[in-house]
Amino acid sequence: MLRIETDEGIFGLGEIGLPMGNAAEGQMGLARDFAPLILGMDPFQTTAIWEKLYRTTFWGMGGGTLIFAIMSAIDIALWDIKGKALGVPVHQLLGGKTNDRLRSYASQIQFDWAPRMGAMVKPDEYAEATRKAMDDGFDCVKVNPIGFDLNGRWMGWNTRGLLSSEQVRTAVDRVSAVRAAGGDELDIIVELHCHTDANTAVQLGRELEQFRILYYEEATAPLNWKAMRKIKREITIPIATGERLYTAFGFRPYIEHQVVDIIQPDLGTSGGYTETKKIAELASTYDIGVQLHLIGSPLSTAAALQLEAVLPNFVIHEHNNTSLLPANIDLCLHDYQPRLGVYEIPDLPGIGQDLTPQAYRNAETVVVS
């Protein structure tokens, strides 16, 4: 989490979009190094600040996860300051709402759909998680059907090269259970977390086409767009990716070559509001939809809702099962949750969110002044 304070007593918050994986310790050090570069600058000059961080930090123009995650958090915090200073929500500053209500989906049901995380192994467990999400009003779920092996180990089996018949059958049985539990009206997104390569993604995708999948997410690693294009050409399921792509430069080949049908930038890593809106607008010129990747705290949720409200090519909001965890909810003052699978747009100034006093007390704090 990053907080920027101004000499007029207004502060802004931005979340560094790296809650999962093994990057936690790198965030604070790099944020500390970047902070002196913007001290004393006008927080309203968001484009100038973004360009300074991009062009004068040496590594900025080479990019990478940590660099752009810190830049994203800084940018979000600056827009939060703008909104608070002007007394308006960020969506007003980004062009105003084109969406008053945002459809959302229950994300990652292979971990169950409950205020805890589990390992779903058997098809009937996937069916039960689906029913729980639908009882909460969702008409769309996302599932990774190959993430857990038959012993409940995450990434416990090799999913590259060629899948075994057991792996294919397991994935098909799990998705079949989701479809049976949800019926024909349920939309299903299949997430692969780049566990597959182009060959195994095609192999699995052909087997899953029968279930009317809404889209196929992260079917292979994103650094070779031609590998993703191979998948798109060989299956009929729409293709989505983007959570490990950064800035318009990273998304450009996927958009210009129309490799994907849905882009999924993470506001907390792809460049903040300043850059992510550019990415979404570039996608719009090719009739490509946008679903922001989202797996952070309620601060990230609040920030994402502001941009999603503005985008005419918005598709659906990712409501991750981490948003059900009490420890996550308790970090922030406002608990923005969808009602019957639909979000209303917060209208508080800025991004409309802050940490709780307890979260501030418990935080490991580094001050740069």
N, C-alpha and C positions, 0 to 999 in steps of 0.2 A: 504494500500500500504506500502511496506517495502523497504527501500533503504539501501544497505550495501556499505560502502566506504572503500577503501584500502589505505595503506600508500604510494602507488605509483600513487594515483590520479584516479584510475579506480573505478567506482561504478557499482553495479548491482541492478536491480529492480525485485521484486516479488510481486504478488498480493495475499493477504489472501483471499481464495476462499469462503467468506461468505457474498456475497452482498445482499442476500434475507433473510427474517426471522428476528429473534430478537437477533442476536449475535454481532451487530456492536460495542457496547460499550466494550465488553469483549476482542476484538482483540488487542487494543492498549496497555492495561495493561499487557497482557500476553506477547506480543512481547517485551515490555520494560523489563520484567523479564528474558526473554530468551537471550536477546542480550549480557549481560555480560559474558555468558558462552562461547561465541565464539570469543570474542575480542582477537586479537593477534594471532589467528590461521591462518594457510595458507589456503586461499580461494579455492585453487586447491584440497584440501583434503576433497572433498564433502562427501565421504563415512564415513570418521572418524568423521566429524562434525555431520552427520545425526545420527550415532551411539551414539555420546556423548549426543545429545539432547534426544534421545530415552531412553538411559539407565541411565542417571544421573539426570533427572528431576523428578524422582519418579513417576509422573503421566504419563510419556511417555509410559511406558510399559503397562499401563492400557488403553491408547488411549483416543479417544474421539474427537469430532469435533474441538474444539478450539486448543487443543494440536497439532493435526496433520495439521491444517490449518496454524498455525504459522511455524511449521517445513517445510511445503511445500513452503511457501513464502521465507523463508531463503534459502532453497535449490535452488529454481528457480533463486534467485538473485545471488547465488554463481556460477551457470552455466552461467548466463549472464556475470559475471566477467570473467570467463574462456574464453568465446568466444571473448569478447572484447580484452582481453590480448593477445590472439593468432590471432586476426584478422579474425575469422571465425564464421559463424552462428552455433548455438548450435546443429543443426541437424548433422553437420559434426563430432562433438565430441561424439554424441550418436550412431554413426555407419554409418552415411551417408544416403542419401535418397533412399528409395525404391519406393516412390511415388513423381512424379513431379507435379501432379495436384490432388487436393482433392475435390471430390464431396461433396456438402453441401446441407442442407435442411433448409427450413423456419420453425423455431421452435415457438410453442405456438401461433398459429393463432387464438385461442379463445380470444386473446387480440387484434385482428385485425392484419393487416400487413401494418403498416404505421408508420411515425415518431411521433407517439403518442400511448398511451395505452387506449384501450376501453374494454367494456364487450360485447361480442357477445352472443346473446340470441337466436335469431330466426335462423332457418336453412339457410335462404337466406343470412343472414349476414356471416355465415360460408362459404357459396359458394362464396360470394364476396371477402372475405379475401383470399380464395384459388386462385381465379383468379388474384388478385393483386400479390401474390407470384409467380405465373406462369408467369405473365408479366415481372417479374424481372429475369426470366430464371430458376427458380427452378422446378425440376421434382419430388420433395419430400417435404411433409409438415408434421408437427407434431401438433396434436390437443388433448386437453383434453375435451371430450364431456360432462363431468358431473361436471366440475369445477364450472360453473355458474348455479344457479337455474333459474327459469323462471322469477324472478324479477331482474336478473342481479347481484345477490350477490355471491361473491366468497365463496365457501364452505358454502353456505347458506342452504343446506339441508343435512340430514344424509344419508351417502352412505355406511354404514356398517350394517351387519345383513342380510337383504334382501332388494333389491331395489324394489320400487313400480313400478307398470306398467307404470305410468307416467314418472318416471325417465328413465326406460329402453327405452320407446318410444322416449323420448326427445333425449337421447344419440344416438339412432339408426338414428333418423331423421337428426341429425346434421352431423353424419359421412356419411350418405347417400347423403347429400347435397354436402359434400366435394368430394365424389367419382363422383357424377354427374358433378360437375363443372370441375373436373380434368380429367375425362375420364379414360380409362383403363390403360394408360401409366403412370399416377401419382402414386407414392408410398406414402402411408399414414402410419405414425407412430401414435399410440394411446398412450397418456401419461395420467397416472392416479394420479401422485403425491402422491401415497400411501393413497389416499382418500378412497379406497376400502379395504376391508379385503379379505381373501381368498374366502369366499362364494360369495360375490358380484362381485369380479373380475371374477370368473368362470361364474356366471350368466350373466354378461355383455359380457364377451368374447365370449360365445357361440352365442350370438346375433350378434356380430360384425364379426364373421368368414366369413360371406358372402361377405365382402367388401375387401378381400385380403389384410389384414393389414400386413405391413412389419415387425413390431414387437410391442410388448405390454410392455410399460415401467412403472416401479414402481407400479406394480399391487397390492402390499401390502407392509407393512413396512418390512425393510430388516433384522431385528435382529433375526428372526426365519426363517432360510433357508428352513425348512421343509414345512412351509406354502406356500412359493413360489413354492416349488416342487409340491405341490398339484395342484396349478394352471397350471403348465406346463403339468402335466399328464392329465388334464381334458379338455384342449382346444388345438386347433391346431395352434394357433398363436405363433410365436417365442417370447421368453421372454427376457426382458432386465432389468437391474437394476445396481446401483452402485454409484449414486451421494451421498448417505449417508452411504457408506462403506469406510473404511480407511485402507490403507496398504495391503500388500499381506496376512496378517493374516486375515483381514476382508473378503477379496475376496476368500480365500482358499476354504471354504465349497461350495460356489456357483460354483466354477470352478471344483474342484475335483469330486463333485457329479453331475456335468453337469446339474445344475439347470437352467442355463441361456444360451442363444444363443449369446447374446451380452452383454459385460460388459461396464459400463459407469463411470469409475473413473473420478473425477474432479482433474485436475492437481494441483489445489490450495488447496485441502484438503486431497488427498490420499497419500501425501508424496513427492510431487515435482517430478522432473525428476528421481532422484535416485531410488525412490520406485515405481513410476508408470510404469517405463519401466520394472521392475521386474514383476509387475502385468500383463502387456500386454504379456510378454514372457511366463508366466505361463499359461495364457489363450490360447496362441498359441499352446501349447503342447496338448490341448484338442480341437483344431479346433474351438475355440470361438473367435468371432470378437470383435473389440474395437471401441467404439464411445465415445470420451471424452465428459463428461458433461461440458457445457460452458454457463455461464450467467454473466460474469464479464465485466470489461472495455476492451478497445482495447489492454491493456497490457496482459490480460489473453488470448485474441485471438492470439496475436503474439506468446506467449509462447506455446500455444497448437499447433499451426501450425508447430512449430519446431519438436515436438515429433511425430505428425501425419505423417509427411514426412518420418519418419524412420520406422514406424511399418508395417510389411508385412501383419498383420491381421487387418489393418485399414479398417473401413467400410464406414463411412460418417462423415462429420463435422457438428456439431450443430451451426447454425447461428441463434442466438436468436433474437427476435424482439427488445430487448433492444439495439442491435447493430445498430438500425436505429435511435435511439434517439439522437438529436443534443447535448444534455447535456452530454451524454456518449461519443460520438465521440470526442467532444472538449477537453476531458481530456488528449489526447495523440497526439504526433506529427504526427503519421502515421495512416491513416484510411484504414486499411486492410479490403476490402470488396470483396466478390466473384463476378466474372463476369459470367453472364449466369449460375449461380449456382455452379461455380467452382472456387476454390482458387488456386492461384500460391503460391509458397513457397518463403517467404522473404529470401534474402541472405545477409542482413546487419549483421555485427558482433553481437554476443550474441543472444538475443531474437529479436533484431531489433526494439526496441520500447523505448520510453521515454515519460514522462509527459510533457505537455506544460508549459511554464513559468507561465501562469495564474493558472494552476492547482497547481503548487508548491506554488504560493503566497496565494492561497485560502485554502490550506491544514492546518489542525490542526497538528502541528509538535511536536514530542517528540524526543529529541536527547539523545542517550546513548553513552558515550565515556569513 
